[in-house]
Amino acid sequence: SLERALTVTCVLLLVVTAVLLVVHLIATSSEETRWEAPPLLTRNTCYSPECIRAAAAILERAQMHRDPCEDFDAFACGNFVHQHSAPDDHYYTNVLISMQDAIFVRLKKLLEEPTTLNRTSAVSKVKALYHSCMNTSNVEEGSVAKLKELLREDYLGVWPSLERGHQWRPVTSSSLALEQRLALLRVHGVEPFFQLHVGQDERNTSMHVIQIFSGSPVLRSEYYLNETDDRCREALRLYRETMAQTARLLGAKDPEQDVEEVVEFEIQFANVSHSSDFDGPGSGAAGSNGSAANDSSGSYDSAMISVTLTELHDMAPELNWTYLLRRVMDYAGLQQTDESSLNLTIENDSNYMRRLFDLLNRTSPRTVANYLSWRFVMAYMPYLDVHFRRLYLDFRRRVPRPHEERTYLSRWKECVRLLSDSFSMPLAALFVRQDFASQTDNQVGMLIDEIKNTYVETFPRQHFLDEKTKELCREKVAAMGQKVGFPKFILDPVELDKEYHDLEIDDDHFLVNILKVRRFEFARDFSKITKPVDKEKEWATNPLIVNAFYDIRGNYAIYPAGILRSPMLILDRPQYLNFGTIGVVIGHEITHGFAGFGKKFDKHGNFSNWWPDDALEQLRQRASCFVDQFSQFPLWDSGLYVNGNMTLEENICDSTAVKQAYYAYKSWASKHGQEPRLPGLGLTNEQVFFVQYAQIWCEVVSDEGSKKYETETHSPGKYRSNGALQNFDEFAKAFSCPLGSYMNPEKKCSLWN
């Protein structure tokens, strides 16, 4: 038909135009060519729309005239760095952040569409929560009054700094006032002195236990303890100022003395908590969130130890733990639960509780009360009126915590982010029903299978391992599970609505809604203590986050829907592109099972001493190579360097992952045949694989951000690509890099032979 003919003609013209554009970009970007690419190939070249888009995206980020053997990040990301700058509301930008921003834009549209669903449906509730967040007039009117209503003596306890004439007196009517207050703070998600969570028992991952982790002050310990560093002194000054201004906004007259005493308390608290390296519940991540723990020692001290209620009382007799847990169970709706029957585990730092209560014993009740109230108010400042929000966001932008969620200047973006944290499953249901291809599971499953097979083939070559350990390594990889996209129950409206049946959302009052959500989450999580672990239903993360995670206790990786999108994964494109992006992420997560803390857990996710001492010594020596390599990388012009010890586990995972993904692709291609090349690049498929990997980490960092990388668990993007590729002979071979060049050093680091 004429319509069909015109359609075909238009498509052909589009393809020809795109190819000419790609060739033109190559020509114009190569005026200063120092590295000569192979001739442009026309035979066996892919001209599909996806291939043309992929080639154009590579050219848009790359500077092809740069020498890939001297600085591969500059070759792959030169244009990206030239064309981008760090946003006002964050200290860096990269491809993954662009992906998250695109998801937020889509969510905004979905949330603002009118719904025909019943008000009691989970999706209707998430839309109501969004609208209450966007209703700034109501936020301005009632939020502060509601906050003050909670800060009363018979509930969370007053904030002494707000009392006129400093007339506050500690409560003497109840010797259990601290326990009551800590229990209520936990209900609202505030845990200053210790964290109470329900999680998997690391020695029997089919069961839930109550986990008790160390607490920590608001800022990183270095800000309190490093008195000679100008950056730390400035952070502490801003912190004092923020606390004082917050107290004044709530009616305090002269809070400076109280603020000074609270900060002095936190300096001592930082000393108390500083000796604990474990950051609480969590798992490894391929993106920005880092690992729950980094470990290069091979020590077999468990992160958690089982304790009885009696032993807990012996550790810290100043606190009535029986009463505290009773109140927590009551607030969770578990009145019939006998607290003496609860399974308890505590972080393996038995002296922490003793150090904490020694500090509390020598601190005035007024300072402790001020501190607890401040921690509660600070946690809820993002949900108050514009004065509190601006104060909070300005402070967090200038003094961010590691792995902290990004804060946004735009109200709608901040509302979407808050919903992503607080209401992730209904939000994900809204998104994936329209924006998640059904074939994604099969594509990701194929990539996982190929990379796991390649990983298993690695172990016979590890001559430092005995046969038993090799077999245990193979079994761990084979048993490693995966959660892809999202928990499938969210596609069933009945099941999803059942999960959120007990949560009521008000149309207007955002702070009230957030308080309801916090209490709901608390009750839902603690209700698990009486049930076995449901490994299919329980997800440890938001399905729309652009990241990936490895759960050491479950021995499975999570690949959320957020990261299974363009440019990380596209279904109808050559597989060398997917292996170079999401394939490397898969390899990274698998490696978390063998690097750092993950290697202390067996194939069932149970804590186990399964490595011989001589093998651990070999792994220690190999780890030290990575420490030396990455510690030499400068953090731009800051005068600082990458912390090779802090970033160790992630660097090992990156370097190992790119190798495993590359060999997995070569294995796949040997079975399925050589794929066509991308048009206009003059690059082989192997070269494009490495370019794709490097372009994951294209990044622009602000001057302030370059200093913050000193305390991150991930290296800057340019070193995640350059550092990993320096360790890979196949990369040097693909680009003909001479031995001794920057990208092909004689000394290379490797976890596996």
N, C-alpha and C positions, 0 to 999 in steps of 0.2 A: 504494500500500500504506500501511498505518497507519504503519509505520516511516518511510517516505519523507515522509508528511505531517507527522509529528512533527519530523523533521529540518528540513524547510522552515520550520515554525513557530518552531523554536528559533533558526534563523539570522535570521529576520525580527525576532524579539524582541531578539536580540543587536545587530542593526543599529540598531533604534529606540533601544535603551538607550544605545548608543555615541553616536548623534547627539544625544540629550538631554544626555549627559554633556559633549559638546563645546560645546553651546550654553550649558550651565551654567558651564563653565569660562570661556567668553567673557564671560558676564555678571558673574561674580565677579571676573575679572581686569580689568574695565573700570570699576571703581568710581571710580577717579581719572582717568578718561579725559581726556587733553589733546589727543590726535590722534583724530579721528573716522573710523573705518573706514567703507567703503561698507556699505549695508544687507546683512544676511545674505540670500544668494540661495538659492532652493530649486529654480528651474528650471535645467536644464543643470548639475546638481551630481552628483558621483560619490559613491555610497554603498557602493562595494565595500569589503570588509574592508581592503584595502590603502590605500584612500583615507581611511578612518576612522582607521586606525593612523597614517597620515602626518599628518593634521590633529591628532590627539592628541599626537603627538611634537613638532610645532611648538609647540603650546600649552604643553606641559610645559617647554620651554626658554625660551619668549618671555615678555616682559611687554608685552602689547598696549596697555596704557595709556600707555606711554612714547612720546615724539614721535620717529618714525623720522628726521625731518629734523635733529634735534639730536644724536642719538647712535644710529646704527643698530645697533651692537653691543648697546647696552643694550636696545633694542626687541626684537631677535631672541634675545638670550642672557641677559636679566635674571634669569629664573627659574633657568637653569642655574647662573649664578654664585651665586645665593642659596642653592641647594640642594646645592651640591658644595663640597668642600674639597680641597686638594692632599693626595695620599696620603702616608703616612709614608715610603715608599720612593722618592718622586720629588718634584721641585719644582713640577710642574704636572700638571693633568689636563685632558683635552679629549675630544671625540667619538672621535678616532682612537685614543687610548689605550684608551678603553672598548671599541672594536672589537678591539684587540689582546688585551686581557684576555679577551674572550669567546672568541677563537680559542684562547687558552691553556687555558681551562677545557675546551673540546671536545677538545683534544689530550691533556689529562690523562686523560680518560675513554677515549680510543682507545688510549693507551699502556698503560693498566692492564688492558685487556681481554686475556684469555689468547689466545695465537696457536696455530693449528694448522699454521703454515707451518714449513718446514725451517729449522733453525738457521742455515743458510748464506744464507738469503734476506736481502735488504737490510732489509725491514720487521722481521724477527726481530732483526736486529742493532741497529736503532734502539730497539726495546723493551728489549733487553738492556742497552744503554747507559743508558737511563732508569732501569732497576731498579738498576744499579750506582751511579747518582747518588743514588738514594733510599736505598740501603743505607748509612745513616750510620755504623753500627757498624764496617763495614769501612773506610770513609773515615777514621774516627778512628784505627783501628789501624795501618794500613800506609803512609799517604800520605807522612808526613814522612820515614820511613825510605827510601822510594823516591826522594824528592826529593834527599836527602843522597847517595844512591847515584849520582845523576847528577852531583853536584858533586864530582867527583874529578879528579885531575890529568890522567889519561889520557883524559878525556872532555870535559866542558864546562869543566873547570878549577875549582879550589877557590875558595871565597869567603874571602879572606884574613882578614876580620874574625872568622871562626869558628875560626881557628887559635890555639891556646893560646900565650899569651905573645908574641903578635905576631911569631912566628918565621917567618912566610911569606917565601919568597924567590922571585923571578921565575924561571920555567923558562929555563934556558940551554942545554938539550940540543938544542933545535930553534929555528932562527930563524924558523920558520913557525908558531909557536904561536898568534899572533893570527889568522892566516888560518884555521887549523884550528878555532879557537874560534868565529869569526864564521860559518863554514860550518855548524857544528853548531847554533849558535843559530838560524840561518835555517831549518834543518830543523824546529826546534821552534816556529817562528813568531815569533821574537824578533829584531828588527832595529833596534838602537839607533842605529848610526852611518849606515847607509844601507839602503834597502830594495831587495831584488832580487825582481822579479816577472816573470812571463811574460804579455805582453799583445799587443794588436794594434799593428802598426806604423802610426803616424798618417799616414804618406805612402803606405802600401800596406796597407789594412786587411784584405786577404785573408791576410796573413802574420803569424806570431808573431815577436816579438823579446823579448830580455831587457831589461827596463826597470830603470834604476837611479835611484831617487829619494833625495832628501835624507832624513836621519834627523832626529829631534827628541828633546828630553828628555821626561820623564814628564809634566810640567805644561805649561800654556800659557806662552809666553814672558813674558807680562806678569807672571806670578807671580814670576819670577826677576828681572826687570829693573826693575819699578816699586817702588822702595824706599820711596816715600812713602805708598803706598796701604795702609790698615789691612787691607783684605780680602786683598791680596797677601801681606802680612807674616804674616797668620794662616794662609793656605794653606801657606806655606813652613814655618811652625812645625809644622803638622800633618803635613807631609810628612816632616820630620826625625824627628818622634816615631814615625811609622809605620815608617820604615826601621829605626830603632833597636830598636823593640819586635819587629819581625820577626826581626832578627838575634839578639836575646836568646832568642826562642822556639826558634831553631835551635841555641842553645848559646853564643852570644857572651857574653863577660864584660863588657867595657867598650867598646862599639862607638862611643861618642860622637865620638871623634876621627876615626875613619874616616868616619862619617856626615857630619861637618862638611866633610871634604875632598871627599867625593862631591858634596855640594850645591854647594860652591864650584866644582867642575868643571862641574856642570850649569848654573850661572849663566853661565859662559864658553861652554858649549855652546849655551845659548839665544842668546847674541850671535852665534855662528857660524851657527846655523840660522835666525835671525830674519829675515834678509834674503830668504829664499826664501818666496814667497807660495803656492807650489803644495803641496797637501796630499797628494800621492801619487795612486795610481790611484783613479779614481772618476768619478762623473757627476752631473748635476743631479738634484734630487729635489723633489718637490712637498710632501713631508712634513717630517720632522724631521731628515733627514740632511744637507741642504744641498747645495751645489755643490762639485765638486772644485776649482774655481777661480772667483773673481769677477774680472771685468775690465770696466772702463769706459773703457779708454784707446784702444782701436782699434789698439794697437801690434801688429805682426805677428811678434814674436819667438815662435817655436814653444816649446811647453812642453818638448819633447824634441828632442835632436839625435842623429844617428847618430855612433857612434865605433867605431874599431877597437880591438883589444886593445892595440896599441902606443900609441895615443893615450891610452888609459886608464892605462897605465903611466906615460906622460909627465905626466899630471895629478897622479898620486899615486904616485911611485916607491917610497914607503915600504912599500907593500903589494904583495905578489906576486899580482897579479890572475889570472895564469895558473893558479897553484896553487889559489887560492880558488875559481875557477870549475870547475877540475878536481874539487875535493872536492865542490862542490855537485852537479855532474853525476853523480859516483859515488854520492852518497847518494840521488839521484833514480833510480838504476838505469840510467843512460845512460853506461855505461863506454866504449862504442864511439864516443861523440861527441867530435869534435875541437874543443876549446874555441876554437881559432883560427878556426874556421869559423862560430862563433856570431854572429848579428846582435845588436848591442848598441845601445841608446839610453840616453842619460843626460839627466837634467833640465837644462834650459838655464840653468845657473848654474855655469859652469865653475870659478869661484873657490871654490865650496863645498868641494870636496875639498881644495883647498890650505889653506883656513881650518881645516878639520877636522884635517888632519894636522899643521899648525902647533900646534894645541892639544894633540893627542896627544903630540907630540914634547916639549912642555914640562910634561907631566903625568907624575907618578910611575907606574911600572908597577903598584904596589900599588893606587893609586886607580882606574886603568883596570880592573884585575881585579875590584876591589870593585864597580865600577859595572856591569860586564857580568853578574856574578853576581846583583846586586840586580835588574837588569832581568829576568833569567830567573825568579828566585823570585817577583817581583811578578806576572809574567804568569800564574803557576800558583797563586797564593794562593787563588783562588776554588775550587780543586779539592782543597784540603788540609783539615785538620780544623777543628773549629768555632772554635778560637782564631784561626787565620789568616783564616778566612772573615769572622768578625766584624770583625777589624781592617781587612781590605780593604774590606768593604762600608761600614763606618762612614766610612772615609777617602773613598771614592768618592762617597758621598752628600753629604759636606761640601765636597769639592773635585772636582766632576765635570769631565771634559773636554768640549769642544764635540762634539756629534754622538755622544757615547759611548752605548753600549747601556745601557738602564735596568737597574739591579740590584734584586733583589727580596728582601724579608725572608722570604717564604714559601719553604721548601725546594723544594716541588714546582714553584712558578713559576720559581724559579731554574734548576731542572733542565730544564724545558721550554725556557727561554730559551737555555741552553747548548747544548741539542740543536738548536735553531733555527739557531744559529751554526755548529755543527760537523757537522751531519748533516741538512742542510735538505731534500735531495731525497727520501730515504726518508720523512722526516716529512711532507713535502708529499704524497707518494703515499698515505700512510695517510689523510690529511685529505680530499683532493679526490675520492677515490673515493666518498665518502659525502656531502660537503658542498659540492660545486661543480656548479651546474646546467649541463646540457649546452647550454642556449640562451644562456648568458652570452656566449660568443664572438660570436654573431651580434648580440646587443644592443650589445656594446661596439664591434664592427666598424661598426655603423650610426652610432653616435655619433662615432667617429673619422672616418668618411667625411664626415659632415655638417660637422664642425668643420674638417677639412682643406679642404673645398670653400669654406667661408666665409673661411678664411685666404687661400686663393689669390685670392679676389675682392678682398682688401684691397690687393694690390700695385699694380694699375693706378691707384689713387688716390694713390700715394706720389710726388708730383711732384719730390721731391728725388732720386729714383732715375732713372738713365737706363734705356732700354728693355732693354739687355743685362742689367743688374743685376736688373731686375724679372723677367725671364725666368729668371735663375738662382735667384732666390728661389722662384718658382713651381715650378721643377724640384726644388728641395730639399724643399719640402713634399710634392710628389707622390711623390718617391722615399723619403720617410720611412717606415720600416717600423714594425711594432709586434709586441711579444710579449705575448700576453694570457694571463693565468692562471698557466700553468706550462709547462715543456717537456714536450711530449707523450710523450716516451720513458718518462717515469716511470710511465705507465699500463701499460706492457708489463713484466710481472714479470721476464721473461727479460733484457730490456735493462737494467732497473734492477739486477738481481742481478749482471749482468756488470760494471757500473760499480763495484760495491763488492765484487767477488769477492776482491780481495787484502787486504781489511781484516778482521782477526779481532778479535772483541770478547769480553772476559772477563766472566763473569757478576757478578763480585764487586768488582773493583778499579777504581774510577772514575778515579783519576789515571792508572793504567796505560792505561786505555782512551782517555783524552783524549790522552795522548802518542802512542798508536797512530794516533788520528784525525789529529793534527797531522802526523805523518810521512807518513801516507797522502795527505793533502791536498797536502802539499809535493810528493811524487813525482808525483801525478796532474797537478798544475799544470805542473810543469817538463817533463813528458813531452810537452806540447803544442809545445815548441820545435821539434820535428822534424816537425810536422804543419801543414797549412794550417788557417785558422780555420774552424770549423764553426759558422756563424752561427745555425743552427737549434737546435743542441744546447747551445751555451754560453750560460749565463745568468749575469749579473753579480750576482744577488741571490737572497735567500731567497724562494721563491714565496709564503710565508705572511706576509710583512711587510706591514703596513698603510702603504703608501707607494707612490710611483711614481718612475720614473727616466728620464732621457734619456741615451743613450750617444752622445757626440759623435763618436766614431770609427766607430761603426757606423751613425750617422744612423738610429737607431730608438729608440722609447720602450718601456719595460717597464711593464706594468700587472699587478702580481702578483695572484694569487687573493685575498690577504689584504685588498686594498682594494676588491675587486669584490663586496662584501657589503653588507647593510643596515647603516647607512642610506645608504651611498654609492651603492649600486646595488640596485634591486629591479625585477624583470622586469615584474610585473603592476601597474604604477602609471602615472599620467600622465607623459608624457615631460618635461614642464617640471621635474619633480622630479629626474629623472636628469641632464638637461642642467645643472641648477643645482648638482649635486654632482660626480659622476664626469666630467661634461662639462667642467667648469672645470678639473679635474685634467688632462684630455687637452689642453686649450688651453694650460695651464701648461707641460706637457712639450714641446709643439710650439714654444713661444716660446723655450725653452732653446736651440733651434737657431739663434736670431737675436739672443740677448742675451748679453752677456759673452763668455766664452771660446768658446761654441758657434758664434758667427758666423765664427770663423776656419777652419771646416771646411766643405767643399763637400758636394754631394749624395751623394757616395760615402763620406763620412766621412774624406776625406783632407785634411790641412792644406793650405790654399790661400789665396792673396792675391786674393780675388775681389771686394772692395769698392773702389770709387773713393774717393779721399781726401776729396772733398767730401761723399760720403754718410757716411763715418765721422765727419766733423766734425758733420754734422747729428745723428747718433746720439749723439755726445758731449753736444751741447747738450740733447737730449731727456733723456738720462740725468741731467744735472745738475738738472733739474726734480724728478725723483724723489728725488734726494739731499736737496735743500732741503725737500721736503714731509715726508719721513719723519723727518728729523733734528729736526723740531719736536715729535714725539710723545714725551711723557714716559713713563718707565718707572715708572708708579704714583707712590708717594711716596718713591722712592729718591733723588731729586735727579739722576738720570741720564736720558739720552734715548736713543732708538733710534739706532743707528749707521747713518746713511743710506748711507754708502759700503759698509760691510760687507754690508748687506742689499739692496744695489742690484739685483742680478740677480733675486733672488726677488721683490722688489717690482714690478719691470717685468713679470715673468712673471704674477704675480697680477692686476695691473691689465689686462694684455692679455688674459688668459685669460677673465676674466668677460665681457668684451665679445664675444670670439669665440664663447663658448658661448651667450650670449644671442642674438646674431644668427643663429647656427646653429639655435637652437630656433625663432626666428621664421620662418626659411626652411623648416624642417621642417613647422611648423604651417600655412604657406601651401599646402603640398602635401597634407597629410593632414587638414586641417580643425582648427577650434578644439576643444580638449579640454575636458571638464567640469571644473568647479572643485572644490576640496576643501570639505567641509561644515563649517559652523559658524565659519569664519574671517572671512568678509566681505572676503576678499582676492582680487584678480584673479590670473590665472595668472602674469602678469608679476611681480606683487608677491611671489607665493610663490616664484618662481625666485630672487629676490634674498634672501628669507628663508632658503631652503635653502642658498644660498651662504654666507651669514653664519654659519649654524648649524654648518657644517663646523668653524669656528674658535672656537666657544664654548669658553671656557678659564678655568680658575681657577689662579692662580699664587701660590706662597708668597712671603713677604717676601724670602727668599734667592733665589728664582727670578727675582724682578723685577730683581735686580742681574745675574744671569747672562745675561739677555737683551742686555746691553750688548755681549757678544762673540759673539752668535749670528748666523748668516747668514740666518735668517728673522726677520721682525718678530713681535712678540706677536700672538696670534690676533685681538684686537680691532682691530689696525691692518691685519691682512691683509684684514679685511672693510671697516672704515671707510675705510682708505686707498685701497683699490682702487675702492670705490664712489663716493668723492668725485670720482674722475676720470671718471665715466661719466654723460653727460647723460641717457641712457635711465633710469637709476635715479632721478634727480631728477624726471623726468617721471612715472614710475610712482607716486611718492609725493607728487607736487605740492610738492616742496621749493622754497621761494623762492630765487632767486639771491642769494648772499651768506650763506645759512645754512651751518651747520657741514658738512652733508653735500652742499651744492651750492656750493662756493667758486667765485669767478669764475675763478681760475687753476686749470687742470687740466693734468695731465701725461699724455702718451701716447707710446708707441713708434711707432705707426702713425697716420696721419690717418684 
